[in-house]
Every structure is written in C-alpha cells, then in structure tokens.
Amino acid sequence: MKNELGEGAVSPAQARLRDKSRGKRQGQIAELAFMHKAAEIGFGVTKPYGEIEPYDFILDSGCRLWRVQVKSTSAPVKGKHSYYVQPSHCNGAYGRAIYTADDIDFLVAYVVPRQAWYVIPVEALACAVNIYLYPDTPQSRGRFERYREAWCLMACSRDGTCREEMRVRRACGECPKQER
C-alpha cells in the first residue's frame, strides 16, 4: 500500500516514534536482564509501581536497600572502541539533569552486545555528561572501567565483608563504601 510519501517511506514523525519505541524496548529488555542478574547474585529485587521515581529498582542486599537506575547501550561510538550512556534523567520543563545522591545510589550501565555490566556509585557521576565504557579494551584506563562487574559495591556491608549467600567477586580496586 502506497502512502503519500511514496512506497515504504515514513514521515519524520513516524521515524522518531519508531526510534523512540526501539529505545524504550531496549530499555525494558535491559531492565529484565538486570532483574535476572541481580536475583541470580542473591539480591532481593523490587520494581516501584509507575515511572515517577528517578530510579528503576530497589535492591535489598540484606544490609541495606539501594536505589538503582539502569541504563543500556547497544551501539559503539562511531570510530571508537567505546560505548556510552547518559547519566541524566528528564527534569520536566527544565530539560535533563545529572543524577545525584538525592535521586539514586547507583547507576548500572549494561553494554548489551558484550553482556558487560558497570555498577557505578552515584558519587562517581559528578560532572559526567556522558559515561564512556570500554568493554572491548581489557587494559583500558577509562574513568568507569573500575566499576565493570563491581556488584560487590552493593553486596558488601560497610566493613567490606559480603554476605555469605551473595555470589559476587571483588571486582573493584577500592570500595567507596568503606570508611577511610
């Protein structure tokens, strides 16, 4: 069936809607993957009703409840060996705002084609407009690489010991949850 734009053509509005739907679907799939991963590790996982909170999930480590925002990315940055996510949320009429400790405790970024998870404490997001991730570069010195698979940050109590039932390995070089 032909439309007024020609065979198979879509209007710019239809293209924007399709792209938004595709992004929304990827986000929903990433959230399902997150729930599975977190439950598999041993966290209690809760999803708040509706979409008015600045976080997607509440994780129960047995010692503490954590507010977690999940972001995902599936396409590498053109010409680079990195992926990126934006650590920001819609702030109503004011545009976008970077997440703060008033909003979340952790941002968990999922690089879909590499099945790589980055567990980033909100304190590490200060002044970050974009988060660049390098799952294909083992010796990367990227700012957020120390948080790759750092589930221990949410599984450990303040003294740095993990609950026995949590199946995590220490992936981080330094635990920001420990007293200094």
Summary of the structure (lengths in Angstrom):
residues: 180
radius of gyration: 18.3
end to end distance: 67.5
largest distance: 67.5
contacts: 475
relative contact order: 0.14
helix: 26%
strand: 24%
